[in-house]
Amino acid sequence: MTGIRELHEWVRAHRDDLLADLAEYVGIETPSDDKESLTRGLSWVDGWLRSRLGEPAAVRDVDGGRHGDIKVYDYPGAGEQPVLLLCHYDTVWPLGTLAEWPFTVDGDRATGPGIFDMKSGLVHAVWALRALDAAGLPRPAIRLVLNGDEELGSPASRPTIEEAAAGTRATLVFEAGADGAVKTSRKGVGLFQVHAKGVESHAGLDPTKGASAIDELARAILALHALTDLDAGTTVNVGVISGGSRQNVIAGSARGEIDVRVSSAAEAARIDAGVAAITAHDPRATVTVEGGWNRPVMERSEGIARLYELARDLAAELGVTLRECSVGGASDGNFVAALGHPVLDGFGAVGDGAHARHEHISVEGMLERTALAAAVLHRLGTE
């Protein structure tokens, strides 16, 4: 039976084909906030998928509204439970970036806007399936979700992702790895806003007639920051503040924007309680906190551990040490893991520079990860 080393050799023999596909994909700009560009990009991906994998058994199209549209592809395979593959096609880079930063390969390093986060990942996934088909090896049924709003927190695509996860046996998220490591846990992310309303008055003539919204906001910020517990993996950060009208006016309004990261559902509940307890100091003022959890926690479950161990052992057969890690950032994998499904995240590019001008991938890492993805999918299709 063909093993992972043989799959790797087949992938290596098609190195130029993978790079050609990646060059064309990176060459199509898909900024998260440009619907027209996202539509063009998704149209290209759709045609490319059909040319590389053939016609799917079914395709579901979901309107993303002002965000990128979502497509769900089902491909036939062994077993009744499909494996879910998550790949977002949007990037953080604005339209026009490509003109000054084109796709480039220099030795083992390939660079270009969105290559690491996460256009390389989709190329891995597609060529892993091609490798299995070329070797005549069974693979599971595949459900592939493409969404164009991940960099914005997946506001339009979350329901579709959660629906697509129903009845699946495992999920592979082709986001980039973290220094080559796959991600077996991710923090939950809360996005909140604190609003303070006070009473305006002249700061010099009538200071006692006023109730400062800025003073209330400052007290609220101290209370919010006090909720941080680094030992528990919890951070609370008020990163943006605004308020007041003039230097000599007791401020009538003020607001702050809050980022929260937690490593467990218990910590999320503690934060919720702490936020609910914040009230105004001055009875004439009000303080309210709005917002909520953008992504739930992805905790390392037994199912996630087993999926990682499968990938780790197969990587070892290739002579590669596959590490796992926990990260503070979130992905669409958080949604699926919160439903109780096993998820292996960070299965995409090996490289560095997400959201940065030094964004790049390792070409050899791309070939290794493609072969590893093929081996994992084959094993999932035969268990």
C-alpha positions in Angstrom: 0.0 0.0 0.0 1.2 3.5 -0.8 2.5 5.2 2.3 3.1 8.8 3.3 6.6 8.8 1.8 5.3 7.8 -1.6 2.6 10.5 -1.3 5.3 13.0 -0.5 7.3 12.0 -3.5 4.2 12.4 -5.8 3.6 15.8 -4.3 7.2 16.8 -4.7 7.1 15.7 -8.4 4.2 18.2 -8.8 5.9 21.1 -7.0 5.7 23.4 -10.0 2.0 22.6 -10.5 1.3 23.5 -6.8 3.3 26.7 -7.1 1.5 27.7 -10.4 -1.8 27.2 -8.7 -0.7 29.2 -5.7 0.7 32.0 -7.9 -2.6 32.4 -9.7 -4.6 32.3 -6.5 -2.4 34.8 -4.7 -2.7 36.9 -7.9 -6.4 37.4 -7.3 -6.9 40.0 -4.6 -9.7 39.2 -2.1 -9.8 41.9 0.7 -12.4 41.2 3.3 -14.1 44.5 2.9 -14.4 44.5 -0.9 -17.5 42.5 -2.0 -16.8 42.9 -5.7 -13.3 41.5 -5.4 -14.5 38.7 -3.1 -17.0 37.7 -5.7 -14.4 37.6 -8.4 -12.1 35.6 -6.2 -14.7 33.1 -5.3 -15.6 32.6 -8.9 -12.0 31.8 -9.7 -11.8 29.4 -6.8 -15.0 27.6 -8.0 -13.7 27.1 -11.5 -10.3 26.0 -10.2 -11.8 23.5 -7.8 -13.9 21.9 -10.6 -10.8 21.7 -12.8 -8.7 20.1 -10.1 -11.2 17.8 -8.4 -14.0 17.4 -10.9 -17.6 18.1 -10.3 -18.8 17.9 -6.7 -21.7 15.8 -5.7 -23.4 19.0 -4.4 -22.8 22.7 -4.0 -24.6 25.0 -1.6 -24.3 28.7 -2.2 -25.0 31.1 0.7 -25.4 34.9 0.2 -23.0 36.7 2.5 -24.8 40.0 2.3 -22.3 42.8 2.4 -19.6 40.2 3.2 -18.1 37.5 0.9 -20.5 34.8 -0.1 -20.1 31.2 1.2 -19.9 28.0 -0.8 -20.2 24.5 0.6 -18.9 21.6 -1.6 -19.6 17.9 -1.0 -17.4 15.4 -2.6 -18.1 11.6 -2.5 -15.8 9.2 -0.6 -15.7 6.3 1.8 -18.0 6.2 4.8 -21.2 8.0 5.7 -19.6 10.8 7.8 -17.7 13.4 5.8 -14.5 15.2 6.9 -15.0 18.9 7.1 -12.3 21.2 5.5 -12.4 24.9 6.4 -10.7 27.4 4.2 -11.4 31.1 4.1 -10.6 33.0 0.9 -10.6 36.6 2.2 -7.4 38.4 3.3 -6.6 41.5 5.3 -4.8 43.2 2.4 -6.5 46.1 0.6 -7.1 46.2 -3.1 -4.0 47.3 -4.9 -1.4 45.7 -2.6 -0.5 43.1 -5.3 0.8 45.9 -7.6 3.6 46.7 -5.1 4.0 43.2 -3.6 3.6 40.4 -6.2 3.8 36.7 -5.7 7.5 35.8 -5.7 9.5 32.6 -5.1 13.1 32.8 -4.0 14.5 29.4 -3.2 12.4 27.8 -0.4 10.6 31.1 0.3 7.4 32.2 -1.5 5.7 35.5 -0.6 2.7 37.6 -1.6 -0.4 39.1 0.1 -2.5 36.4 1.8 -0.1 33.5 0.9 0.4 32.5 4.6 -3.0 33.5 5.8 -4.4 31.5 4.2 -4.3 30.9 0.4 -1.6 28.3 0.6 -3.8 26.2 2.8 -6.5 25.7 0.2 -3.9 24.6 -2.3 -2.6 22.0 0.2 -6.1 20.6 0.7 -6.9 20.3 -3.0 -3.6 18.7 -3.9 -3.8 16.3 -1.0 -7.0 15.0 -2.5 -5.4 14.8 -5.9 -2.5 12.9 -4.5 -4.9 10.3 -3.0 -6.8 10.0 -6.3 -3.6 9.6 -8.3 -2.5 6.8 -5.9 -5.8 5.1 -6.0 -6.2 5.4 -2.3 -9.6 5.7 -0.6 -10.5 8.9 1.2 -13.5 9.9 3.2 -16.3 12.0 1.8 -15.3 15.6 1.9 -17.2 18.7 2.8 -15.3 21.9 2.0 -16.5 25.3 3.2 -15.2 28.5 1.6 -16.0 31.7 3.4 -15.0 35.3 2.7 -15.5 37.0 6.1 -13.1 35.1 8.4 -10.8 38.0 8.9 -13.8 40.0 10.1 -14.9 37.4 12.6 -17.1 35.3 10.3 -20.3 37.3 11.0 -22.2 36.0 7.9 -20.6 32.5 7.6 -20.8 31.2 11.2 -24.3 29.7 10.8 -23.3 27.9 7.6 -20.1 26.6 9.2 -22.0 25.2 12.2 -24.6 23.6 9.9 -21.9 22.1 7.7 -20.3 20.5 10.8 -23.4 18.5 11.5 -22.8 14.8 10.9 -19.0 15.1 10.2 -16.4 12.9 11.8 -13.5 15.4 12.0 -12.5 18.9 10.9 -9.2 20.0 9.4 -8.7 23.8 9.4 -6.1 24.8 6.8 -5.1 28.0 8.6 -1.4 28.6 8.8 0.6 26.8 11.5 2.3 28.5 14.4 6.0 28.2 13.7 5.2 24.9 12.1 3.0 23.6 14.9 -0.7 22.7 14.5 -3.2 24.2 16.9 -5.1 22.0 19.3 -6.5 24.8 21.4 -7.5 28.4 20.7 -8.7 31.1 23.0 -12.3 32.4 22.8 -12.6 36.0 21.8 -15.0 38.6 23.2 -15.5 42.0 21.6 -17.2 44.5 23.9 -17.9 48.2 24.1 -18.3 50.2 27.3 -20.4 53.3 27.2 -20.5 56.0 29.9 -23.1 58.7 30.0 -22.7 61.7 32.3 -23.9 65.2 32.8 -22.2 68.1 31.1 -21.3 71.3 32.9 -18.7 74.0 32.9 -15.5 72.6 34.4 -14.6 75.9 36.0 -17.8 77.6 36.8 -20.1 74.7 37.7 -17.9 71.6 38.3 -20.3 70.1 40.9 -23.3 70.3 38.6 -21.6 67.8 36.2 -21.0 64.1 36.3 -18.0 63.1 34.3 -18.5 60.3 31.8 -14.7 60.2 31.4 -14.3 59.6 35.1 -16.8 56.8 34.9 -15.1 55.3 31.9 -11.7 55.4 33.8 -13.2 53.5 36.7 -14.8 51.0 34.4 -11.5 50.4 32.6 -9.7 49.7 35.9 -12.5 47.2 36.8 -12.2 45.6 33.4 -8.5 45.3 33.5 -8.7 43.8 36.9 -10.5 40.8 35.4 -7.3 39.8 33.6 -5.9 36.5 35.0 -2.7 35.6 33.1 -2.4 32.3 35.0 -5.8 31.2 33.7 -5.0 32.5 30.2 -7.4 35.4 30.4 -6.6 38.9 29.1 -8.9 41.9 29.1 -7.7 45.0 27.1 -9.5 48.3 26.6 -7.6 49.2 23.4 -9.5 52.3 22.2 -11.1 55.1 24.2 -12.9 58.3 23.2 -15.0 60.9 25.0 -15.7 64.5 25.9 -16.2 67.5 23.8 -13.9 70.2 25.1 -11.1 70.7 27.7 -13.3 72.9 29.9 -16.5 70.8 29.7 -17.3 68.0 32.2 -17.6 65.1 29.7 -21.2 64.0 28.9 -20.2 60.8 27.1 -17.3 58.5 26.7 -16.7 55.0 25.3 -14.1 52.3 25.2 -13.5 49.2 23.0 -12.6 46.0 24.7 -10.8 42.8 23.6 -11.1 39.7 25.8 -9.3 36.4 25.4 -10.1 33.3 27.5 -8.9 29.7 27.5 -11.9 28.0 29.0 -15.7 28.3 29.1 -15.4 28.8 32.9 -13.3 31.9 32.4 -15.8 33.2 29.8 -18.5 32.8 32.4 -16.4 34.7 35.0 -15.8 37.5 32.5 -19.5 37.7 31.8 -20.2 38.0 35.5 -17.5 40.7 35.9 -18.8 42.7 33.0 -22.4 42.5 34.4 -21.2 43.9 37.7 -19.8 47.1 36.3 -22.0 50.1 37.3 -21.6 53.9 37.5 -20.0 55.5 40.6 -22.0 58.7 40.4 -25.8 58.1 40.6 -26.3 60.7 37.9 -24.3 58.7 35.4 -24.8 55.4 33.7 -22.3 52.8 32.5 -23.3 50.0 30.1 -21.4 47.3 28.4 -22.5 45.9 25.0 -21.1 43.3 22.7 -20.4 39.6 23.3 -18.3 36.6 22.3 -17.1 36.7 18.8 -15.8 33.1 18.9 -16.2 30.5 21.6 -13.2 28.7 23.2 -11.6 25.8 21.3 -10.5 23.6 24.2 -8.2 20.6 23.7 -10.7 17.7 24.0 -10.0 13.9 23.8 -11.2 13.9 20.2 -8.8 16.8 19.3 -6.0 15.0 21.1 -6.6 11.8 19.1 -6.7 13.7 15.8 -3.4 15.4 16.6 -1.8 12.1 17.6 -2.9 10.6 14.3 -1.3 13.5 12.4 1.8 13.4 14.6 2.5 9.7 14.1 2.0 10.0 10.3 4.4 13.0 10.2 7.0 10.9 12.1 6.9 8.4 9.3 7.9 11.2 7.0 10.7 12.2 9.3 8.9 15.3 10.4 8.3 16.3 14.1 4.7 17.7 14.2 4.3 19.8 17.3 1.1 21.1 18.8 0.4 24.4 20.5 -2.2 26.7 22.0 -2.7 30.2 20.6 -4.5 33.3 21.6 -6.0 33.9 18.2 -9.2 32.4 17.1 -10.4 30.8 13.8 -13.5 29.2 12.3 -12.4 26.0 14.0 -13.5 27.5 17.3 -17.1 27.3 16.1 -16.9 23.6 15.3 -14.9 22.6 18.4 -17.5 24.3 20.6 -20.1 21.9 19.1 -18.1 19.0 20.4 -16.5 17.9 17.1 -12.7 17.0 16.9 -10.8 19.8 15.1 -7.2 20.0 14.0 -6.3 23.6 13.2 -3.2 25.2 11.7 -2.9 22.4 9.2 -2.0 24.9 6.4 1.2 26.8 5.6 4.5 26.6 7.3 6.0 30.1 7.4 5.5 33.4 9.1 4.1 36.9 8.9 0.3 36.7 9.2 -1.1 40.2 8.5 2.4 41.5 8.0 4.6 42.6 5.0 7.0 39.7 5.6 4.2 37.2 5.1 5.7 34.1 3.5 5.7 30.3 3.3 8.2 27.5 3.0 7.8 25.7 -0.3 9.2 22.5 1.2 6.8 23.0 4.1 3.9 23.3 1.6 4.9 19.9 0.0 5.2 18.2 3.4 1.9 19.5 4.7 0.2 18.5 1.5 1.5 15.0 1.8 0.6 14.9 5.5 -2.9 16.1 4.8 -3.3 13.3 2.2 -2.1 10.7 4.6 -4.4 11.9 7.4 -7.4 12.0 5.0 -6.6 8.5 3.8 -6.4 7.2 7.3 -9.7 8.9 8.2 -11.2 7.2 5.1 -10.2 3.7 6.2 -10.8 3.7 9.9 
